[in-house]
Amino acid sequence: MKDKEQTITDISIHVAALSASFKPAPDARHTTHWFTTDEVFDAIRRIDPGAQITKDQVHQAMHDAGYRYQNRPGSTGLDFRWMLQAKEIK
């Protein structure tokens, strides 16, 4: 029986691409964009439909890259989102 080839996606490539335009926001006041883990996951899957990733891997990769998440100020209910700050174009 042949061994099945396993496709492995290095999620850090996608987080690095995200980090080309954004950096971790230090706090809510400096946040320019708020994304849920689902939104980041969906964006990666749109860019790389064959990516064999999970939402847990996306969450961990974002955390490892220094991004933080919290409830948006003024939100009613729990709606945790990643805090990103747009990088200045030089």
C-alpha positions in Angstrom: 0.0 0.0 0.0 1.3 3.5 -0.9 1.9 6.0 1.8 -0.4 9.0 1.4 1.3 12.3 0.9 0.4 14.8 3.6 0.1 18.4 2.7 1.5 20.7 5.3 0.9 24.4 5.3 3.3 26.6 7.2 0.8 29.1 8.6 3.7 31.5 9.5 3.9 32.4 5.8 0.4 33.8 5.9 0.9 35.6 9.2 4.1 37.2 7.8 2.1 38.4 4.8 -0.5 39.9 7.1 2.3 41.5 9.0 3.6 43.2 5.9 0.6 45.6 6.1 -0.2 45.4 9.9 1.6 45.3 13.2 0.2 44.3 16.6 -1.6 47.2 18.1 -0.4 48.0 21.6 -3.9 48.7 22.8 -7.5 49.4 21.7 -6.8 53.1 21.2 -4.1 52.4 18.6 -6.1 49.7 16.8 -7.0 50.5 13.2 -8.5 47.1 12.3 -10.3 44.5 14.3 -10.5 40.9 12.9 -11.9 37.8 14.4 -10.0 34.5 14.2 -12.7 33.3 11.7 -12.0 36.3 9.5 -8.3 35.7 9.4 -8.9 31.9 8.8 -11.3 32.7 5.9 -8.9 35.2 4.4 -6.1 32.6 4.4 -8.4 30.0 2.8 -9.4 32.4 0.1 -5.7 33.1 -0.7 -4.6 29.4 -0.3 -7.7 27.2 -0.8 -5.6 24.1 -0.3 -4.3 25.2 3.1 -4.7 22.4 5.6 -5.1 24.6 8.7 -7.4 24.9 11.6 -8.8 27.9 13.4 -6.8 26.8 16.5 -3.6 27.0 14.4 -4.5 30.5 13.2 -5.2 31.6 16.8 -1.9 30.3 18.0 0.1 31.7 15.0 -1.5 35.2 15.6 -0.6 35.0 19.3 2.9 33.8 18.6 3.4 36.8 16.2 2.6 39.2 19.0 -1.0 40.0 18.1 -3.5 40.4 21.0 -7.2 40.1 21.1 -9.9 41.6 23.3 -13.5 42.7 23.2 -14.0 45.9 21.3 -14.6 48.9 23.5 -18.3 49.7 23.6 -19.3 46.2 22.5 -22.4 44.7 23.9 -21.6 41.1 24.6 -18.5 39.1 24.0 -17.0 39.6 20.6 -13.2 39.1 20.9 -11.2 40.3 17.9 -7.5 40.6 17.1 -6.2 44.2 17.4 -4.1 45.3 14.4 -2.6 48.6 13.5 -2.0 49.6 9.9 1.6 50.2 9.1 2.6 53.6 7.7 3.5 53.6 4.1 6.9 55.1 3.6 
